[in-house]
Amino acid sequence: VHSGDSIAVYPPRNLDQAMIDTIISYTDRIALGLRVKGLVNIQYVVYQNVLYVLEVNPRSSRTVPFLSKVTGIPMVKLA
């Protein structure tokens, strides 16, 4: 899977709560393990109900303005 072949959907439409909880757990562990300060971009893929990490970037992504608008959370200010 190439990250350019995917799209971002928020909130996730086809993931059960267990997978969402796993993604949150992985995200917390990765960010804390890397000692990231501020925004981090982590790309995942779920294939046959297995979660894979594609890449981790210690920076924001182009989706931050969209997510801020959808969630109402001022992510850039909080970073």
Summary of the structure (lengths in Angstrom):
residues: 79
radius of gyration: 12.9
end to end distance: 29.7
largest distance: 37.0
contacts: 161
relative contact order: 0.18
helix: 42%
strand: 19%
